[in-house]
Amino acid sequence: MNITLNNIGRRFNKEWIFRGINYQFEQGQRYAVLGPNGSGKSTLLSVLLGSLTPSEGELKYLNPQEINVESIYQHISFAAPYIDLIEEFTLQETIAFHFQFKEYTAGLNELQVLDLLGLEKSQDKALKHFSSGMKQRTKLVLACCTNSPILLLDEPTSNLDTQGVDWYLSLIEKFGEHKTIIIGSNQAHEYSFCKQRLMISDYK
């Protein structure tokens, strides 16, 4: 799937977060959306997700036919530290609930996702008792193990220790092939595998 941005801009009140983005995200490529905190990376990802409407410009999804923005959620997986999980659910219930709405990547099932997480002993524990790192790993594995052509990740290693960062990079290597991957980040280790770079500050 390709995502084409034609003169995309987004503002809040009278302040433009970014303007004039003409860019194409191509199927199977890996992109880093870069910039300091508060520069608009997360806002751009929200526009790509369809959860925010551009203030100007046109956004197109082609797969190869054009996909309506209201349906794009079916083709995108997303993880970010600010996305809430249902705290009362156990880990096992969280995985089962997620995959009621999304398809597993071919060859995976619930037990294999649990194994990838390495949290089998916590499968019956409510997420409200999880550490921030355990929650972030759960969000990442749900996104990466979903059968979708586009994977969007915002600050993916937030709350992860060094071992967690290595685990994240391994997850991308295993399940990122053939996906269009877009990473919002200002940490080089999060996007080291991305050949394409979009600097948000170029569009102020």
C-alpha positions in Angstrom: 0.0 0.0 0.0 1.2 3.5 -0.9 0.3 6.6 1.1 0.5 9.9 -0.9 0.5 13.3 0.8 -0.3 16.3 -1.4 0.3 19.7 0.3 -0.7 18.3 3.7 -0.9 20.7 6.6 -2.3 20.6 10.1 -3.0 23.4 12.5 -4.4 23.8 16.0 -6.3 27.1 16.3 -4.1 29.6 14.4 -0.8 27.8 14.8 0.4 25.6 12.0 2.1 22.4 13.2 3.3 21.6 9.7 2.4 22.7 6.2 3.1 21.8 2.6 4.1 18.2 3.0 4.4 16.5 -0.4 5.5 13.0 0.2 4.9 9.4 -0.7 5.3 6.4 1.6 5.8 3.4 -0.6 4.9 -0.2 0.0 7.5 -2.2 1.8 9.8 0.7 2.6 10.9 1.9 6.1 10.5 5.5 7.1 11.5 7.6 10.1 9.6 10.7 10.9 12.1 12.8 12.9 12.1 15.9 15.0 12.4 17.1 18.6 9.6 16.7 21.2 6.6 18.8 20.3 7.6 19.2 16.7 4.6 17.5 15.2 5.7 13.8 14.7 2.7 12.4 16.6 0.3 14.8 14.9 1.5 13.6 11.5 1.2 9.9 12.5 -2.4 10.7 13.7 -3.1 12.2 10.2 -1.7 9.1 8.5 -3.9 6.9 10.8 -7.0 8.8 9.8 -7.7 9.9 13.4 -6.9 13.5 12.6 -8.2 15.3 9.5 -5.6 17.5 7.6 -6.3 21.2 7.8 -5.3 21.5 4.2 -4.2 19.2 1.4 -5.1 15.7 0.3 -4.2 12.3 1.6 -4.6 9.1 -0.5 -4.2 5.4 0.3 -3.7 3.2 -2.7 -3.7 -0.6 -2.5 -3.7 -0.5 -5.6 -7.2 0.9 -5.6 -7.9 3.9 -3.5 -9.1 3.2 0.1 -11.5 5.5 1.9 -10.0 7.1 5.0 -12.9 5.7 7.1 -11.7 2.2 6.3 -8.0 2.7 6.6 -7.9 1.4 10.2 -8.4 -2.1 8.8 -5.0 -1.8 7.0 -2.9 -0.2 9.7 -1.4 -1.4 13.0 -0.3 1.2 15.5 1.5 1.3 18.8 2.4 4.3 21.0 3.1 4.8 24.7 0.1 7.1 25.1 -2.4 4.5 23.7 -4.4 3.0 26.6 -4.9 -0.7 27.1 -7.9 -2.0 29.1 -6.5 -2.2 32.6 -9.0 -4.7 33.9 -8.2 -7.2 31.2 -5.7 -9.9 31.8 -2.9 -10.3 29.3 -4.6 -13.3 27.7 -7.9 -11.4 27.5 -6.1 -8.5 25.9 -4.6 -10.6 23.2 -7.8 -12.4 22.5 -9.8 -9.1 22.4 -7.3 -7.5 20.0 -7.4 -10.4 17.5 -11.2 -10.4 17.5 -10.8 -7.3 15.3 -7.5 -7.9 13.6 -6.0 -11.0 11.9 -2.9 -12.7 13.2 0.2 -12.6 10.9 0.3 -15.9 9.1 1.5 -18.8 11.2 0.9 -17.1 14.6 -1.7 -17.8 17.3 -2.4 -16.6 20.9 0.2 -19.0 22.5 2.9 -17.9 20.1 2.2 -14.2 20.8 2.5 -15.0 24.5 5.8 -16.8 23.9 7.1 -13.8 21.9 6.3 -11.5 24.8 8.0 -13.8 27.3 5.3 -13.1 29.8 3.6 -16.5 30.1 3.7 -16.3 33.9 1.7 -13.1 33.8 -0.9 -14.2 31.3 -3.7 -14.3 34.0 -2.6 -11.0 35.6 -4.6 -7.8 35.0 -2.8 -5.2 33.0 -3.2 -2.6 35.8 -0.6 -4.6 37.7 1.9 -4.5 34.8 4.9 -2.2 34.7 5.1 0.5 32.0 7.7 -1.6 30.2 5.4 -4.7 30.2 2.5 -2.6 28.8 4.7 -1.2 26.1 5.9 -4.6 25.1 2.3 -5.8 24.9 1.4 -2.8 22.6 4.3 -3.5 20.3 3.7 -7.2 20.0 0.0 -6.7 19.2 0.9 -4.2 16.5 3.7 -6.2 15.0 1.9 -9.5 15.0 -1.2 -8.2 13.2 -1.6 -9.0 9.5 -1.6 -5.5 8.1 0.4 -3.8 5.3 1.2 -0.7 7.3 2.9 -0.6 10.7 3.0 2.8 12.5 5.0 3.1 15.7 5.4 6.3 17.8 8.4 6.3 20.2 8.4 2.5 20.3 11.0 2.0 23.0 9.5 4.3 25.5 9.7 2.6 28.9 11.9 -0.2 27.6 15.2 -1.1 29.1 18.3 -2.2 27.0 17.0 -5.8 26.9 13.6 -4.5 25.8 15.2 -2.4 23.0 17.0 -5.5 21.6 13.7 -7.4 21.8 11.9 -4.6 19.9 14.5 -4.7 17.1 14.2 -8.5 16.9 10.4 -8.1 16.6 10.8 -5.7 13.7 13.2 -8.0 12.0 10.9 -11.0 12.3 7.6 -9.3 11.4 8.5 -6.2 9.5 9.3 -7.8 6.2 7.1 -6.6 3.3 5.3 -4.0 5.6 5.4 -0.3 5.1 7.0 0.8 8.4 6.7 4.4 9.7 8.5 5.3 13.0 8.0 8.6 14.8 11.1 9.1 16.9 14.0 11.2 18.0 16.0 8.2 19.3 18.4 6.8 16.7 18.2 3.2 18.0 14.5 3.2 17.3 14.8 3.8 13.6 18.3 2.6 12.7 16.8 0.2 10.1 14.9 3.0 8.3 16.5 4.1 5.1 14.0 6.9 4.4 13.9 10.0 6.7 11.3 12.7 6.9 12.3 15.7 9.0 9.1 17.4 10.3 10.9 20.7 10.9 11.3 21.1 7.2 7.6 21.7 6.9 7.1 24.5 9.4 
